[in-house]
Amino acid sequence: MKRLAFLSFTIATLIAPIQVQAQQYDHVMNCVRFPEIPNPEAEIRYMESHPNTRVCPGPHPDPAAERRAIEKGLNDGANITIDRIQHPYR
């Protein structure tokens, strides 16, 4: 029983920072707003634990930067796949 209590406490402690990062939920736009001061690690953990949650656009969206980030992610994923195909035992 003590182990279960400890495990519950540990999980709650690990989840708390993730929930704090996304404390602003916009019901009108049905999306989550992250704080002005970014914390990329916490935001990524939140997005991984809530995969179908939309993120509200920032106050000063930069479409060109968004496009570059998406292209980089797609290219990095393709390059990793190609590398694994060419060198399967690395």
C-alpha positions in Angstrom: 0.0 0.0 0.0 2.9 2.3 0.8 4.4 1.7 -2.7 1.1 2.6 -4.3 0.9 5.8 -2.3 4.5 6.7 -3.2 3.8 5.9 -6.9 0.7 8.1 -6.9 2.6 10.9 -5.3 5.5 10.6 -7.8 3.2 10.7 -10.8 1.4 13.7 -9.4 4.7 15.5 -8.8 5.9 14.8 -12.4 2.6 15.9 -14.0 2.3 19.1 -12.0 4.8 21.2 -14.0 3.2 20.0 -17.3 -0.2 21.2 -16.1 1.2 24.6 -15.0 2.6 25.2 -18.4 -0.8 24.9 -20.0 -2.9 26.6 -17.4 -4.6 28.9 -19.9 -7.3 27.1 -21.8 -9.2 29.2 -24.3 -12.8 27.8 -24.5 -13.8 30.0 -27.4 -10.9 28.8 -29.7 -10.7 25.4 -28.1 -7.0 25.6 -27.6 -4.3 25.8 -25.0 -2.1 28.9 -24.4 1.3 28.6 -23.0 2.9 31.4 -20.9 4.8 34.2 -22.5 8.1 33.0 -21.1 8.7 29.8 -23.0 9.7 26.5 -21.4 10.2 24.2 -24.5 10.8 21.1 -22.5 7.7 21.4 -20.4 5.7 22.4 -23.5 6.9 19.3 -25.4 6.1 17.1 -22.4 2.6 18.5 -22.3 2.0 18.1 -26.0 3.3 14.5 -25.9 1.0 13.7 -23.0 -2.0 15.4 -24.7 -1.5 14.6 -28.4 -4.9 15.9 -29.7 -4.8 19.3 -28.0 -4.6 22.3 -30.2 -2.2 25.1 -29.3 -3.4 28.7 -29.7 -1.3 30.9 -31.9 1.1 33.3 -30.2 0.4 37.0 -29.8 2.8 37.7 -32.7 2.6 34.8 -35.1 5.4 34.4 -37.7 4.2 32.3 -40.6 7.6 32.1 -42.2 9.2 30.8 -39.0 6.4 28.3 -38.6 7.0 27.1 -42.2 10.7 26.7 -41.6 10.1 24.8 -38.4 7.7 22.4 -40.1 10.0 21.9 -43.0 13.0 21.3 -40.7 10.9 18.7 -38.8 9.9 16.9 -42.0 13.4 17.0 -43.4 15.0 15.8 -40.1 12.5 12.9 -40.0 13.2 12.0 -43.6 17.0 12.1 -43.1 16.8 9.9 -40.0 14.7 7.4 -41.9 17.1 7.4 -44.9 20.1 7.0 -42.5 18.5 4.0 -40.8 17.7 2.4 -44.2 21.3 2.9 -45.4 22.9 2.0 -42.0 20.5 -0.4 -40.2 23.0 -1.6 -37.6 24.3 1.8 -36.3 
